Amino acid sequence: MTVIYGTTGADGRLLAWPLLEQAVHLCWGWEALPPVERSSRGKPLFQGMPDRWFSLSHSGGMALCALCEQPVGVDVELVRPRRTKLLQWALSQDELARCDGTWEDFYRVWTLKESWCKREDAPLYPPREVETPPPCPHKSYTGEGWRAAVCCHDVPPQTIIWLETDRKKEGSL
């Protein structure tokens, strides 16, 4: 079963790993993170645990963590205007035709691409060659000022479980 946890704060990079620690405790009852190794492409994995997978993402003051018994990918992005040439660089012709031209829609497509590549441990570049929708169970999530997506092997969760991390509670940010 895929579960997604999220948190917000001053800096999502500083929140991602504390969020993972809290998520594995809530989801799997672990008291501490097991050793983490990296795939040849750099994807973080729990060492020697082929039935426990995670994916982390952060953008601005947000962090997401997806947990699953099979490979999973999650991505979150703050919606912000960029150079318009980014659309042609990042999206295929079919995606450009389906995109409504807003930055919200661009980030919906982008997070699907990135979450798919994370699940597959595959390169994201050049991004216009990564087609959406991905050929797997997936779901997009929207909130005020952000977009997110998950790619998994089972039914994607309907919602993100929002948590307050210990780091935020301690006021260390």
Backbone as a printed PyTorch tensor [residue, N CA C, xyz], in Angstrom:
tensor([[[  0.8350,  -1.1690,   0.0000],
         [  0.0000,   0.0000,   0.0000],
         [  0.8940,   1.2520,   0.0000]],

        [[  0.6110,   2.1710,  -0.8740],
         [  1.3570,   3.4180,  -0.9450],
         [  0.7310,   4.4420,   0.0000]],

        [[  1.5910,   5.1280,   0.7500],
         [  1.1780,   6.1890,   1.6580],
         [  2.0730,   7.3880,   1.3950]],

        [[  1.4920,   8.5930,   1.4100],
         [  2.2810,   9.8130,   1.2340],
         [  2.0860,  10.6850,   2.4620]],

        [[  3.2110,  11.1140,   3.0270],
         [  3.2170,  12.0510,   4.1430],
         [  3.8230,  13.3560,   3.6590]],

        [[  3.3630,  14.4570,   4.2230],
         [  3.8950,  15.7580,   3.8640],
         [  4.0290,  16.6490,   5.0730]],

        [[  4.8670,  17.6620,   4.9340],
         [  5.0240,  18.6710,   5.9750],
         [  5.4410,  19.9760,   5.3270]],

        [[  5.2800,  21.0510,   6.0680],
         [  5.6860,  22.3660,   5.5930],
         [  6.4970,  23.0630,   6.6730]],

        [[  7.3280,  23.9690,   6.2500],
         [  8.1730,  24.7190,   7.1830],
         [  9.0070,  25.7220,   6.4200]],

        [[ 10.0880,  26.1240,   7.0110],
         [ 10.9390,  27.1460,   6.4050],
         [ 11.7310,  26.6060,   5.2140]],

        [[ 12.2140,  25.3800,   5.2920],
         [ 13.0890,  24.8220,   4.2540],
         [ 12.7970,  23.3410,   4.0870]],

        [[ 12.1690,  22.9730,   2.9680],
         [ 11.8020,  21.5820,   2.7120],
         [ 12.9840,  20.6340,   2.7130]],

        [[ 14.1640,  21.1010,   2.3050],
         [ 15.3550,  20.2370,   2.3110],
         [ 15.6710,  19.7490,   3.7210]],

        [[ 15.4770,  20.6370,   4.6950],
         [ 15.7660,  20.2600,   6.0830],
         [ 14.6510,  19.4120,   6.6940]],

        [[ 13.5010,  19.4000,   6.0650],
         [ 12.3570,  18.6560,   6.6030],
         [ 12.2350,  17.2350,   6.0490]],

        [[ 12.8440,  16.9630,   4.8960],
         [ 12.6130,  15.6920,   4.1940],
         [ 13.0240,  14.4710,   5.0190]],

        [[ 14.2380,  14.4420,   5.5490],
         [ 14.6940,  13.2590,   6.2840],
         [ 14.0020,  13.1160,   7.6400]],

        [[ 13.7810,  14.1980,   8.3970],
         [ 12.9700,  14.0430,   9.6170],
         [ 11.5440,  13.5480,   9.3050]],

        [[ 11.0040,  13.9910,   8.1560],
         [  9.6840,  13.4990,   7.7500],
         [  9.7400,  12.0030,   7.4730]],

        [[ 10.7920,  11.5340,   6.7970],
         [ 10.9440,  10.1030,   6.5360],
         [ 11.0090,   9.3210,   7.8460]],

        [[ 11.7760,   9.8110,   8.8120],
         [ 11.8790,   9.1320,  10.1110],
         [ 10.5050,   9.0010,  10.7750]],

        [[  9.7460,  10.0650,  10.7450],
         [  8.4140,  10.0480,  11.3510],
         [  7.4720,   9.1470,  10.5520]],

        [[  7.5720,   9.1790,   9.2360],
         [  6.6870,   8.3860,   8.3810],
         [  6.9050,   6.8790,   8.5660]],

        [[  8.1590,   6.4320,   8.6210],
         [  8.3870,   4.9870,   8.7760],
         [  7.9280,   4.5170,  10.1520]],

        [[  8.0040,   5.3950,  11.1290],
         [  7.4940,   5.0360,  12.4610],
         [  5.9730,   4.8810,  12.4170]],

        [[  5.2890,   5.8270,  11.8000],
         [  3.8230,   5.7780,  11.7380],
         [  3.3270,   4.6370,  10.8520]],

        [[  3.9890,   4.4330,   9.7210],
         [  3.5170,   3.4460,   8.7460],
         [  3.9440,   2.0230,   9.0830]],

        [[  5.2090,   1.8570,   9.4630],
         [  5.7590,   0.5160,   9.6590],
         [  6.1770,   0.2260,  11.0920]],

        [[  6.0410,   1.1880,  11.9890],
         [  6.3740,   0.9760,  13.3900],
         [  7.8620,   0.9630,  13.6990]],

        [[  8.6960,   1.4400,  12.7800],
         [ 10.1400,   1.4420,  12.9990],
         [ 10.5160,   2.5490,  13.9790]],

        [[ 11.4270,   2.2430,  14.8650],
         [ 11.9030,   3.2350,  15.8280],
         [ 13.0260,   4.0970,  15.2600]],

        [[ 13.7100,   3.5890,  14.2480],
         [ 14.8090,   4.3400,  13.6270],
         [ 14.9140,   3.9350,  12.1570]],

        [[ 15.5270,   4.7950,  11.3830],
         [ 15.7580,   4.4570,   9.9790],
         [ 16.8350,   3.3940,   9.8680]],

        [[ 16.6420,   2.4100,   8.9870],
         [ 17.7230,   1.4630,   8.7180],
         [ 18.7820,   2.1520,   7.8540]],

        [[ 19.9170,   1.5010,   7.6510],
         [ 20.9340,   2.0980,   6.7780],
         [ 20.3670,   2.3630,   5.3820]],

        [[ 20.8020,   3.4650,   4.8060],
         [ 20.3650,   3.8620,   3.4670],
         [ 21.5570,   3.7770,   2.5330]],

        [[ 21.3250,   3.1970,   1.3630],
         [ 22.3460,   3.1530,   0.3240],
         [ 21.7970,   3.8630,  -0.9090]],

        [[ 22.6120,   3.9790,  -1.9160],
         [ 22.1840,   4.6490,  -3.1490],
         [ 22.3340,   3.6900,  -4.3260]],

        [[ 21.3610,   3.7720,  -5.2370],
         [ 21.4670,   2.9950,  -6.4700],
         [ 22.6060,   3.5810,  -7.3080]],

        [[ 22.9220,   2.9340,  -8.4000],
         [ 23.9950,   3.4360,  -9.2640],
         [ 23.6530,   4.8090,  -9.8410]],

        [[ 22.3780,   5.1380,  -9.8980],
         [ 21.9470,   6.4580, -10.3860],
         [ 21.7400,   7.4540,  -9.2480]],

        [[ 21.8910,   6.9960,  -7.9870],
         [ 21.8000,   7.9060,  -6.8560],
         [ 20.5020,   7.8600,  -6.0730]],

        [[ 19.5680,   6.9860,  -6.4730],
         [ 18.2970,   6.8990,  -5.7530],
         [ 18.5380,   6.2950,  -4.3610]],

        [[ 18.0470,   6.9720,  -3.2950],
         [ 18.2220,   6.4070,  -1.9530],
         [ 17.3150,   5.2000,  -1.7330]],

        [[ 17.8860,   4.1600,  -1.1000],
         [ 17.1670,   2.9040,  -0.8440],
         [ 17.4960,   2.4190,   0.5590]],

        [[ 16.5510,   1.7190,   1.1780],
         [ 16.8690,   1.0610,   2.4370],
         [ 17.7520,  -0.1430,   2.1340]],

        [[ 18.8970,  -0.2210,   2.7660],
         [ 19.8680,  -1.2730,   2.5030],
         [ 19.2940,  -2.6360,   2.8730]],

        [[ 19.3190,  -3.5700,   1.9110],
         [ 18.8970,  -4.9470,   2.1440],
         [ 17.4090,  -5.1310,   2.4170]],

        [[ 16.5810,  -4.2110,   1.9820],
         [ 15.1310,  -4.3040,   2.2150],
         [ 14.3830,  -4.1630,   0.8930]],

        [[ 14.3010,  -5.2550,   0.1230],
         [ 13.6550,  -5.1610,  -1.1860],
         [ 12.1290,  -5.0000,  -1.1260]],

        [[ 11.5490,  -5.0790,   0.0740],
         [ 10.0950,  -4.9170,   0.1860],
         [  9.7020,  -3.6410,   0.9280]],

        [[ 10.6280,  -2.7030,   1.0600],
         [ 10.3440,  -1.4100,   1.6920],
         [ 11.0170,  -0.3150,   0.8640]],

        [[ 10.2040,   0.5660,   0.3000],
         [ 10.6970,   1.6010,  -0.6020],
         [ 10.2180,   2.9610,  -0.1340]],

        [[ 10.9970,   3.9900,  -0.4570],
         [ 10.5800,   5.3490,  -0.1560],
         [ 11.0230,   6.2820,  -1.2670]],

        [[ 10.3830,   7.4360,  -1.2990],
         [ 10.7660,   8.5010,  -2.2120],
         [ 10.5530,   9.8130,  -1.4800]],

        [[ 11.5140,  10.7150,  -1.6130],
         [ 11.4430,  12.0290,  -0.9790],
         [ 11.4280,  13.1120,  -2.0400]],

        [[ 10.7630,  14.2190,  -1.7160],
         [ 10.7850,  15.3870,  -2.5790],
         [ 10.6250,  16.6220,  -1.7100]],

        [[ 11.1960,  17.7250,  -2.1630],
         [ 11.0290,  18.9880,  -1.4510],
         [ 11.0660,  20.1270,  -2.4540]],

        [[ 10.3760,  21.1880,  -2.1010],
         [ 10.3640,  22.4050,  -2.9020],
         [  9.9900,  23.5460,  -1.9760]],

        [[ 10.8160,  24.5630,  -1.9550],
         [ 10.5600,  25.6740,  -1.0360],
         [ 10.4490,  25.1620,   0.3830]],

        [[  9.3740,  25.4650,   1.0540],
         [  9.1540,  25.0330,   2.4280],
         [  8.3190,  23.7780,   2.5530]],

        [[  8.2350,  22.9840,   1.5050],
         [  7.4390,  21.7520,   1.5380],
         [  8.3200,  20.5240,   1.3760]],

        [[  7.9020,  19.4260,   2.0110],
         [  8.5620,  18.1320,   1.8210],
         [  7.4830,  17.0570,   1.7600]],

        [[  7.6940,  16.0720,   0.8950],
         [  6.8260,  14.8990,   0.7880],
         [  7.6650,  13.6410,   0.9110]],

        [[  7.0290,  12.5950,   1.4340],
         [  7.6540,  11.2900,   1.5740],
         [  6.6190,  10.2390,   1.1980]],

        [[  6.9260,   9.4060,   0.2170],
         [  6.0550,   8.2910,  -0.1530],
         [  6.6950,   6.9990,   0.3320]],

        [[  5.8800,   6.1050,   0.8980],
         [  6.3260,   4.7880,   1.3540],
         [  5.4990,   3.7220,   0.6480]],

        [[  6.1540,   2.5900,   0.3390],
         [  5.4620,   1.5060,  -0.3500],
         [  6.2710,   0.2180,  -0.2120]],

        [[  5.6410,  -0.9050,  -0.5250],
         [  6.3220,  -2.1930,  -0.5260],
         [  6.9800,  -2.4770,  -1.8700]],

        [[  6.7860,  -1.5800,  -2.8300],
         [  7.3770,  -1.6880,  -4.1620],
         [  7.9310,  -0.3110,  -4.5390]],

        [[  8.7480,  -0.2380,  -5.5890],
         [  9.2930,   1.0690,  -5.9600],
         [  8.2060,   2.1310,  -6.1320]],

        [[  8.5300,   3.3220,  -5.6800],
         [  7.5800,   4.4300,  -5.6730],
         [  8.3310,   5.7190,  -5.9770]],

        [[  7.6520,   6.6740,  -6.5490],
         [  8.2420,   7.9880,  -6.8020],
         [  7.2450,   9.0730,  -6.4620]],

        [[  7.7260,  10.1290,  -5.8150],
         [  6.8760,  11.2710,  -5.4740],
         [  7.6260,  12.5490,  -5.8170]],

        [[  6.8770,  13.5690,  -6.2170],
         [  7.4870,  14.8650,  -6.4830],
         [  6.5200,  15.9620,  -6.0840]],

        [[  7.0670,  17.0540,  -5.5550],
         [  6.2920,  18.2490,  -5.2280],
         [  7.0350,  19.4540,  -5.7820]],

        [[  6.2970,  20.4200,  -6.2760],
         [  6.8890,  21.6510,  -6.8040],
         [  6.0090,  22.8290,  -6.4310]],

        [[  6.6520,  23.8950,  -5.9720],
         [  5.9330,  25.1530,  -5.7950],
         [  5.6410,  25.7120,  -7.1720]],

        [[  4.4490,  26.2200,  -7.3870],
         [  4.0860,  26.8190,  -8.6670],
         [  4.6580,  28.2320,  -8.6950]],

        [[  5.4980,  28.4530,  -9.6790],
         [  6.0840,  29.7820,  -9.8500],
         [  6.3480,  29.9920, -11.3350]],

        [[  6.1890,  31.2140, -11.7910],
         [  6.4420,  31.4910, -13.2140],
         [  7.9110,  31.2510, -13.5570]],

        [[  8.1170,  30.7900, -14.7550],
         [  9.4660,  30.5700, -15.2740],
         [  9.5300,  31.1790, -16.6750]],

        [[ 10.6590,  31.0150, -17.3080],
         [ 10.7670,  31.4680, -18.7050],
         [  9.8730,  30.5940, -19.5730]],

        [[  9.1780,  31.2080, -20.5110],
         [  8.2380,  30.4450, -21.3380],
         [  8.9250,  29.3910, -22.1900]],

        [[ 10.2170,  29.5520, -22.4710],
         [ 10.9400,  28.5450, -23.2550],
         [ 11.0310,  27.2110, -22.5090]],

        [[ 10.8390,  27.2440, -21.1880],
         [ 10.8680,  26.0080, -20.4090],
         [  9.7930,  25.0350, -20.8830]],

        [[  8.6470,  25.5480, -21.2850],
         [  7.5710,  24.6730, -21.7620],
         [  8.0300,  23.8320, -22.9480]],

        [[  8.6400,  24.4550, -23.9530],
         [  9.1030,  23.7150, -25.1340],
         [ 10.2740,  22.7980, -24.8050]],

        [[ 11.0920,  23.1830, -23.8440],
         [ 12.2360,  22.3520, -23.4620],
         [ 11.7900,  21.1160, -22.6920]],

        [[ 10.7930,  21.2650, -21.8300],
         [ 10.4190,  20.1950, -20.9120],
         [  9.2910,  19.3030, -21.4110]],

        [[  8.4260,  19.8190, -22.2680],
         [  7.2380,  19.0640, -22.6770],
         [  7.3270,  18.6010, -24.1220]],

        [[  6.7910,  17.4010, -24.3680],
         [  6.7170,  16.8850, -25.7400],
         [  5.6460,  17.6750, -26.5030]],

        [[  5.5930,  17.4740, -27.7990],
         [  4.5680,  18.1530, -28.6100],
         [  3.1600,  17.7510, -28.1670]],

        [[  2.9650,  16.4670, -27.8720],
         [  1.6470,  16.0170, -27.3950],
         [  1.2900,  16.6640, -26.0630]],

        [[  2.2610,  16.7610, -25.1630],
         [  2.0070,  17.3800, -23.8580],
         [  1.7040,  18.8640, -24.0080]],

        [[  2.4390,  19.5460, -24.8970],
         [  2.1580,  20.9580, -25.1480],
         [  0.7390,  21.1460, -25.6720]],

        [[  0.3080,  20.2400, -26.5360],
         [ -1.0470,  20.3380, -27.0920],
         [ -2.1100,  20.1090, -26.0210]],

        [[ -1.8090,  19.2450, -25.0360],
         [ -2.7840,  18.9450, -23.9640],
         [ -2.7090,  19.9290, -22.8060]],

        [[ -1.6050,  20.6680, -22.7020],
         [ -1.3930,  21.5890, -21.5870],
         [ -2.2070,  22.8650, -21.8170]],

        [[ -2.8040,  23.3840, -20.7480],
         [ -3.6340,  24.5860, -20.9050],
         [ -2.8190,  25.8800, -20.8880]],

        [[ -1.4970,  25.7890, -20.7860],
         [ -0.6480,  26.9590, -20.8500],
         [ -0.4100,  27.6680, -19.5310]],

        [[ -1.0170,  27.1890, -18.4480],
         [ -0.7790,  27.8110, -17.1440],
         [  0.4090,  27.1410, -16.4650]],

        [[  1.0190,  27.8590, -15.5330],
         [  2.1230,  27.2650, -14.7830],
         [  1.6070,  26.1640, -13.8750]],

        [[  0.3690,  26.2560, -13.4080],
         [ -0.2120,  25.1910, -12.5930],
         [ -0.2660,  23.8790, -13.3850]],

        [[ -0.6910,  23.9750, -14.6500],
         [ -0.7780,  22.7700, -15.4750],
         [  0.6100,  22.2470, -15.8330]],

        [[  1.5380,  23.1660, -16.1030],
         [  2.9090,  22.7240, -16.3740],
         [  3.4440,  21.9110, -15.2060]],

        [[  3.2880,  22.4020, -13.9700],
         [  3.8180,  21.6820, -12.8090],
         [  3.0610,  20.3820, -12.5380]],

        [[  1.8060,  20.3030, -12.9450],
         [  1.0830,  19.0290, -12.8470],
         [  1.7710,  17.9820, -13.7250]],

        [[  2.0840,  18.3680, -14.9490],
         [  2.7530,  17.4490, -15.8780],
         [  4.1840,  17.1690, -15.3990]],

        [[  4.8980,  18.2160, -14.9930],
         [  6.2860,  18.0450, -14.5520],
         [  6.3830,  17.0830, -13.3750]],

        [[  5.5210,  17.2180, -12.3740],
         [  5.6050,  16.3390, -11.2040],
         [  5.2890,  14.8940, -11.5840]],

        [[  4.4300,  14.6840, -12.5650],
         [  4.1910,  13.3180, -13.0520],
         [  5.4610,  12.7480, -13.6830]],

        [[  6.1350,  13.5580, -14.5080],
         [  7.3820,  13.1050, -15.1380],
         [  8.4190,  12.7320, -14.0820]],

        [[  8.6040,  13.6460, -13.1190],
         [  9.6540,  13.4180, -12.1310],
         [  9.3140,  12.2390, -11.2230]],

        [[  8.0540,  12.0980, -10.8300],
         [  7.6950,  10.9650,  -9.9680],
         [  7.8490,   9.6370, -10.7180]],

        [[  7.5400,   9.6120, -12.0020],
         [  7.7340,   8.4050, -12.8070],
         [  9.2180,   8.0350, -12.8740]],

        [[ 10.0610,   9.0150, -13.1390],
         [ 11.5010,   8.7470, -13.2280],
         [ 12.0570,   8.2900, -11.8830]],

        [[ 11.5670,   8.8480, -10.7890],
         [ 12.0100,   8.4020,  -9.4660],
         [ 11.5840,   6.9590,  -9.2190]],

        [[ 10.3490,   6.6200,  -9.5620],
         [  9.8860,   5.2430,  -9.3740],
         [ 10.7530,   4.2730, -10.1580]],

        [[ 11.0610,   4.6240, -11.3850],
         [ 11.8190,   3.7480, -12.2770],
         [ 13.3270,   3.8630, -12.0910]],

        [[ 13.7820,   4.8430, -11.2940],
         [ 15.2100,   5.1310, -11.1520],
         [ 15.8130,   5.3660, -12.5370]],

        [[ 15.1080,   6.1970, -13.3120],
         [ 15.4820,   6.4800, -14.7040],
         [ 15.8160,   7.9600, -14.8530]],

        [[ 16.5970,   8.3050, -15.8630],
         [ 16.9450,   9.7170, -16.0560],
         [ 15.7390,  10.5470, -16.4830]],

        [[ 15.7030,  11.7720, -16.0180],
         [ 14.6370,  12.7120, -16.3730],
         [ 15.0120,  13.5360, -17.6030]],

        [[ 16.2530,  13.4400, -18.0390],
         [ 16.7160,  14.3160, -19.1150],
         [ 17.0200,  13.5400, -20.3720]],

        [[ 16.6100,  14.0440, -21.5190],
         [ 15.8430,  15.2610, -21.7270],
         [ 14.3710,  15.0500, -21.3360]],

        [[ 13.7910,  15.9800, -20.6130],
         [ 12.4540,  15.7650, -20.0550],
         [ 11.3510,  15.6040, -21.0930]],

        [[ 11.4780,  16.2240, -22.2470],
         [ 10.3920,  16.0920, -23.2390],
         [ 10.2760,  14.6700, -23.7740]],

        [[ 11.2960,  13.8220, -23.5310],
         [ 11.2180,  12.4250, -23.9600],
         [ 10.5480,  11.5300, -22.9220]],

        [[ 10.2870,  12.0540, -21.7240],
         [  9.5490,  11.3110, -20.6990],
         [  8.0860,  11.6740, -20.8820]],

        [[  7.3130,  10.7610, -21.4620],
         [  5.9140,  11.0420, -21.7930],
         [  4.9980,  10.8940, -20.5900]],

        [[  3.9480,  11.7060, -20.5760],
         [  2.8760,  11.5500, -19.5890],
         [  1.5720,  11.3450, -20.3490]],

        [[  0.6100,  10.6700, -19.7500],
         [  0.6680,  10.1260, -18.3930],
         [  1.5590,   8.8970, -18.3370]],

        [[  2.1650,   8.6590, -17.1780],
         [  3.0600,   7.5040, -17.0470],
         [  2.2780,   6.1940, -17.1240]],

        [[  2.9230,   5.1330, -17.6130],
         [  2.2520,   3.8310, -17.7670],
         [  2.2240,   3.0430, -16.4590]],

        [[  1.6860,   3.6480, -15.4140],
         [  1.6070,   3.0020, -14.1080],
         [  0.5050,   3.6950, -13.3110]],

        [[  0.0940,   3.1120, -12.1830],
         [ -0.8410,   3.8400, -11.3220],
         [ -0.1940,   5.1490, -10.8620]],

        [[ -0.9220,   6.2450, -10.9970],
         [ -0.3910,   7.5580, -10.6400],
         [ -1.5290,   8.4800, -10.2320]],

        [[ -1.1660,   9.5320,  -9.5570],
         [ -2.1550,  10.5270,  -9.1520],
         [ -1.4610,  11.8680,  -8.9770]],

        [[ -2.1750,  12.9250,  -9.3560],
         [ -1.7050,  14.2860,  -9.1300],
         [ -2.4520,  14.8750,  -7.9460]],

        [[ -1.7730,  15.7570,  -7.2350],
         [ -2.3330,  16.4300,  -6.0660],
         [ -2.1400,  17.9290,  -6.2540]],

        [[ -3.1160,  18.6970,  -5.7910],
         [ -3.0290,  20.1450,  -5.9250],
         [ -3.3200,  20.8190,  -4.5940]],

        [[ -2.6560,  21.9120,  -4.3890],
         [ -2.8950,  22.7580,  -3.2310],
         [ -2.5990,  24.1840,  -3.6260]],

        [[ -2.8700,  25.0940,  -2.7420],
         [ -2.6410,  26.4960,  -3.0510],
         [ -1.1450,  26.7600,  -3.2210]],

        [[ -0.7730,  27.0280,  -4.4700],
         [  0.6180,  27.3640,  -4.7600],
         [  1.5420,  26.1850,  -4.9720]],

        [[  1.0280,  24.9570,  -5.0430],
         [  1.8880,  23.7920,  -5.2650],
         [  1.1510,  22.7110,  -6.0470]],

        [[  1.9510,  21.8340,  -6.6700],
         [  1.4400,  20.6380,  -7.3490],
         [  2.3510,  19.4890,  -6.9410]],

        [[  1.7740,  18.2810,  -6.9090],
         [  2.5500,  17.0890,  -6.5620],
         [  1.9850,  15.9030,  -7.3300]],

        [[  2.7780,  14.8330,  -7.3830],
         [  2.3300,  13.6020,  -8.0410],
         [  3.0520,  12.4130,  -7.4260]],

        [[  2.4090,  11.2510,  -7.5560],
         [  2.9990,   9.9860,  -7.1450],
         [  2.8410,   8.9930,  -8.2840]],

        [[  3.8480,   8.1610,  -8.4780],
         [  3.7830,   7.0070,  -9.3760],
         [  4.1160,   5.7890,  -8.5280]],

        [[  3.2520,   4.7770,  -8.5970],
         [  3.4240,   3.6170,  -7.7330],
         [  3.0340,   2.3460,  -8.4800]],

        [[  2.8990,   1.2460,  -7.7650],
         [  2.5230,  -0.0360,  -8.3610],
         [  1.1180,  -0.4590,  -7.9510]],

        [[  0.5220,   0.2640,  -7.0150],
         [ -0.8110,  -0.0870,  -6.5360],
         [ -1.7130,   1.1380,  -6.6680]],

        [[ -2.8160,   1.1430,  -5.9840],
         [ -3.7320,   2.2780,  -6.0550],
         [ -3.1140,   3.4660,  -5.3210]],

        [[ -2.9420,   4.5940,  -5.9970],
         [ -2.3710,   5.7660,  -5.3200],
         [ -3.3030,   6.2480,  -4.2110]],

        [[ -2.7300,   6.7750,  -3.1430],
         [ -3.5800,   7.2960,  -2.0720],
         [ -4.3950,   8.4920,  -2.5540]],

        [[ -5.5770,   8.6420,  -2.0150],
         [ -6.4360,   9.7630,  -2.3900],
         [ -5.9180,  11.0870,  -1.8400]],

        [[ -5.2690,  11.0320,  -0.6720],
         [ -4.8250,  12.2700,  -0.0370],
         [ -3.4110,  12.1080,   0.5210]],

        [[ -2.8160,  13.2350,   0.8100],
         [ -1.5220,  13.3000,   1.4910],
         [ -1.8080,  13.4610,   2.9800]],

        [[ -1.0990,  12.7250,   3.8130],
         [ -1.2340,  12.8480,   5.2660],
         [ -0.2470,  13.9170,   5.7230]],

        [[ -0.7530,  15.0350,   6.2000],
         [  0.1010,  16.1590,   6.6020],
         [  0.4860,  16.0130,   8.0590]],

        [[  1.7880,  16.1460,   8.3320],
         [  2.3360,  15.9840,   9.6740],
         [  3.1160,  17.2210,  10.0800]],

        [[  3.3200,  17.3520,  11.3680],
         [  4.2500,  18.3360,  11.8890],
         [  5.4730,  17.5460,  12.3200]],

        [[  6.6230,  17.8610,  11.7380],
         [  7.8300,  17.0950,  12.0710],
         [  8.3800,  17.5030,  13.4330]],

        [[  9.1330,  16.6070,  14.0320],
         [  9.7740,  16.8920,  15.3200],
         [ 10.6730,  18.1200,  15.1970]],

        [[ 11.3430,  18.2720,  14.0700],
         [ 12.2570,  19.4040,  13.8780],
         [ 11.4780,  20.7140,  13.9680]],

        [[ 10.2690,  20.7420,  13.3980],
         [  9.4580,  21.9500,  13.4970],
         [  8.9990,  22.1790,  14.9310]],

        [[  8.6260,  21.0990,  15.6170],
         [  8.1410,  21.2150,  17.0020],
         [  9.2330,  21.7720,  17.9040]],

        [[ 10.4750,  21.3660,  17.6420],
         [ 11.5870,  21.8180,  18.4800],
         [ 12.0070,  23.2380,  18.1320]],

        [[ 11.4700,  23.7670,  17.0620],
         [ 11.8130,  25.1360,  16.6760],
         [ 13.2160,  25.2830,  16.1430]],

        [[ 13.7810,  24.2070,  15.5860],
         [ 15.1670,  24.2660,  15.1230],
         [ 15.2880,  24.8140,  13.7120]],

        [[ 14.1980,  25.1690,  13.0950],
         [ 14.2990,  25.7270,  11.7420],
         [ 14.3820,  27.2190,  11.7580]]])
